[in-house]
Structures are given as structure tokens and as C-alpha cells.
Amino acid sequence: MLDSQPLDLESARYALKQFWGYDQFRPPQEDVVSCLLAGQDALVLLPTGAGKSICFQLPALLRPGLTLVVSPLVSLMENQVQELRQRQIKAALLHSQLSPQLRSQTLDQLRRLDLLYLSPESLLSSTLWPRLCSLNIGYLIIDEAHCISQWGVSFRPVYRRLGTVRSILQQGQDPIPVAAFTATATPTVQQEIQTVLQLQRPRTFRVSPYRANLNLRVQVTCSSAHRRRQVLKLIQRQGQSSGLIYTRSRRDSEALVDWLRRQRVRSVAYHAGLPPERRRQIEADWLTATMPVVVCTSAFGMGINKPDCRWICHFHAPLSVAAYVQEIGRAGRDGLRSQTLLLVSEPTGWLDPQDQQQQRYFAQQRRLQQQQAQRLVTQLPAQGTLTALQKSMPQAEMVLSMLHSTGQLRWIDPFRYVMTANAAPRPQKTDRSTMKSFIRTRHCRWRWILGYFGFASATFRCGHCDRCRTRAG
């Protein structure tokens, strides 16, 4: 923290120049910083590359106390902490992959840090939570807040418990502002983020996700072989430039890399099944262009700053429009023209059924989880603790998270719950139909995306997506 600095914009501009070397903020960074310095909650939606991180990193230097930054991925935390340390800002991270020695060192330094990056699981761990409750916390920041909606039910259920964190940490202290940051959130997801995090009269900052330098193209494929050939054509057209190919599964990523290598394309597979050291090495190789092509699952790329990524290919359609926009946003962060390609099966699925097969599989998995949660409702005490429940029910956190998402349960604090009397389950939303609508639209693809995220314009045409170019031709 800067010594003896008042919480005002003059101090913020000084810090911006001192630590980041910038003479002025980019819109709407100054407004977001001003909001946080005033102690207000905020919901901030800025497109990839728009400078979200400065909006909370800078106030953390001016406000007394430790700023907690809840982040979903280790690579994202490591990337940001490394950059902060290079700027001589006192930052550290905690995650499950740290060695016991590094973890112990970080815990001993908590009172001397400006920012601590950590996963939601680490935040509520038995070793860290008691320590945090004894510290002065300046801000609670939820980075990549769309994960609350995208992952908060079954994959990362701990996200549903974050709403009660503030009330416990600020007992006997000044109110702790909470701010949620993301690049993509529909109006419905924005409301879900506000509800889950219990934001108090938050100021909302929204910037259009439109990226004028990204060319969007959807290509229909009629077979697995045709799909692979389209990937190869894209890579060959891009020369030696760096890019990412997103697949839906580990098996798909490894199989595609095997095929690309036989075509003499230098590439590597990246997924959560790899050892942590191997994942870090792949990230480093891609950032330095030592390995230009990475075939990956959605675990790769979030928050990694590689300005000259020139293309993104989706080997399979993502499960949601939000995931699609997040992932294509990793291209062209330097503002230069970049290409995106989304490969989809022909609509009938007769010639290339893999898209429909995968969609049915994921839909079935969701239904099974929901059915399991409803069956277990009768076995749950009307109120209790997660820790006690997990002793007899290994899947307890997932069940409680799903019940919370449907309005049947309320968290008293991060560890204690109470069932909501007479609450009928709310139906859970899906994004399958909207992804299909995007693929099949005959209008400008960017216009469709803008409308989906609440920036509707009946006359907008980007002029450079496949739909606009077809009409122009």
C-alpha cells in the first residue's frame, strides 16, 4: 500500500503512472477506480484486453488492508501475480499446487501483502479462512465472475457460497466493498452474479464486447476428416503465427494433436489431466511462440496475456455463447486483425453426428445431477453444516449448490446452510438453444452477439464476419 495516500483520483493517477507507466486511464477505468475508492460495490463488464485488472489492482494499493482476488485458474493467478511483482507490487497467490514450503511462506506474509490471489476453494479452506478472519481486508474481488453461473452448480460448487464471505470478514471492521469482474455476462447472468455475491446497490459498468479486429466465421463440416482438414487449412493460411484450437475433451485434444503432427504441424495438447509442471511449460512455450499451436480444452487461456495470438479455432461448438465470446477474445489483443473459426456438424447430424452426440451427453449429465440432487433433498437436515454432511454424503457440496441455485436453500455463512421453507425448485437455464441460434443466424454475427449481451442494435453490421461478407459479395 502507498504510504499516507488519501483515497482520491489524484492519488490513483499518480499510482497509475508510478506502477504502470500510463499517463491516463482508458474508459471506463477511471470511473470504476473512483467507485471502488468510494467504498461502493461494483459489477464490471469489460471485453478481453480492456484493462479490467488495473481497475481493482490500483485501488488495492490505496486502501488499507489486504485485497483478496478470487480467481478460477492457477495460470490466470500466476500470470497476474508475476506481472504485479515485476511492477514492485506486493502480491502473492495460494492454490492447491503450491509446495508446502511456498504455502507456509505466503501465509506468514499475509499482513505485508497488497493483493492475495486465490481460488474460491483456497479462500474457504480450513487452513486459510481462520487467518483471514483476523486480518483487515480492503476489498473482495471476484475475477472472471461469470464462473459463478458457468461453473457454480456442479463443477465448482464453492462459488455458490461466496455471498456470505463479506459479512464474516468485516465483523468489527469497516465495510468491505465487493466487486465482480467479467468480460461476458447476459442480463440474466448479471442478476445471478449480484444475487449470489449479495452485492449491495452495486454500480454497473458495461462496455460492448464488440471487437472490430476479430473476423468471425462458422464452417459446416460433413465428416470428422473434413473437420480436421478445415483446421489444417486455417493453420496453413496463418503461416507461423500463434493460435489456439479449442476441443471439448482431453481425448479430442490429444487425438487432434496426433493427427496434426502427422501433417508436420508443431502442436501440443493442453488439458486438466496433465501434471501442473507440464501445463506451466506449455503456457510458457505458447507465450514465447516456441510452440505456436496449442490444442486445448476450456482450461487454457483465461487471463493469459498474449497480444499477438492471431487466430482461434473451435474444433467443436462451445456449450455456451459466453464461453465462445470469452475464448475468441484471446485473439488479437494487440488490436491487429485476427481470425476465428467455429466448426459445426451439418444440421441433420447424419454425416457428422459428433456435435449432437456430445450435446446429448452433456445434457444427460446435467439432468442426472439435478435428479440426484432432488432425490437427496429428503435426506438433508433442515439446517446444518457442510462439513458434517460431507461425512455421510460425499457429493454433499454439489447437492447443496444445486439446491441453492434453484432457491431451495440459503447459506447462513460459508459453511452453514438452512433449507428454504416451501420453496418450489426454480428451473435451471440452459444455453444450448442460444448457441444453435448463433450458429444458424443469417444476420451479422457480431450484431447477434451484441443483442444477446444486451447491446441490441437493429441496424448494426460489422462488415467482416462471414454473414456480412456473404451479403457484400
Steps between C-alpha positions, in 0.01 A plus 500: 500500500618854424588677822276787619305530177135616514238306307454738208546505124811717520673226699365240256644685200834527680501125566398428140808686378732371769421130470357455150662788313172631357418871491125449495228238546308336220120532515341391732798413723498834683129470584546145634802603710307798636209272593724260693691779672162632619431161661216398266426153364542459125415268213747561217459357149795586276607307188821298499802728474316809630705525821273350766784409736623856555150594614542299822879468528547875523239562775662215695815714529308795644256339742630362833485124541549190289307475173377147428471410131299183444613350170396172335823374338858457618640626169295818530625562854861431412491729199358795692714457812814479289412828327425669833829391650684634196339836585626473860149446634471266798284215372484126559281203416365191669379188322504124545809448281736705719768315693452491879805728538368770264156477655644547848707799386195666346291447812774665708501805268125569491516820709767646272322438169291735288325228298446130555378294204329175593247250377155494663590161647816644660307799634270271702761241593542405866861624507445843346149610601575544876806713415303723263235558765768663719629735226391839375355433154491793259303359205348171394539462123336221299690478172344315203169522686310325220638179655233538769239421235714283272662278764320574827257210507690178441860565386601761761212504754703710746411806289144487635631558854690824432206728578538467876879555507482879540272499806740271689824674400382852582374430852627786715670665200411755235263376227681300233413596140438201271559526126431242230689515169433313177512540125171326427168496683148518365247705700382173660854402601565851631201461730620158611845639585345781704269259684762234579763754614238706688628821343360809673367766260786434259598740227504320167755579231436344159704530182394333176680169435541596132855459371537664160823311427351149542362331187236240589437200278290185545578201277267201460681165481370174359742254662777472757757499221349815349511667842871422539577628148334834579726536803805427289397755236462767766844429647662502157338832409631654823861402435714492814265708714377378840151371559277279712272211404224430754359150536240362740702220659849383588468206261405729211793734565753218505356330191507825303862569598598150387342571160651851470846370574462248219428802278827656625325763714683578825232478764433380852194393703402684818239384749437464872629141499861610447737547795517863620864538395417385147209744473721789616764405241245491218369843602854641502581344162185645345560847646851506349382343168732204559187289449264697273199264501329375816202264479320547826188469708334805654755489785755685285532870429288676763691811602818405313629813331635418154429805282607338172273194503378523140227236481260286700337182373215314669526138392162451669234756583526616864211424732415870542522828313678654799775236479532564126542877543746450786714267291504696173592805710845349554592587140614841382554664835753728327218641287621346175273302268449142621296202384252274679352178363215299655456150356154343526337183375247523220154551657358149451793327669473210255844552347682639804309420821768589756361844589153365570641202690705724727210740558276209601770367733547830685123555519455153646772562758326819613165322529653219704662748740174688545305180556756379751482828692120483518509139621739593779292796623299277730822372661629847592450653843300822487817679601856395564864534402667395180785334690268275699292412197805402291586222747191303398440647154816544285309699236347733758652824369373440148152419631487808723626719218233373264229557761634852558482570125134395491402708806450208738789580732669803655857527631514652851877534473754324273461174694144490639179467302126503563232357274252759369153409622236432234727614216419328173808422287568755227580350160864529402585680181694349211689670219476229236223664297674838493826350373302331223330830421837675467630231266193517276443877493492658156578846637832657600655274764630789707153654491359174638761492780438862594127437525555190711703698754255787515655739246226464240523691172264420214724667242851399609717315249867428573585454133762232564326185632409219260135615482590861418756397238252262336244779467761742369612248239 
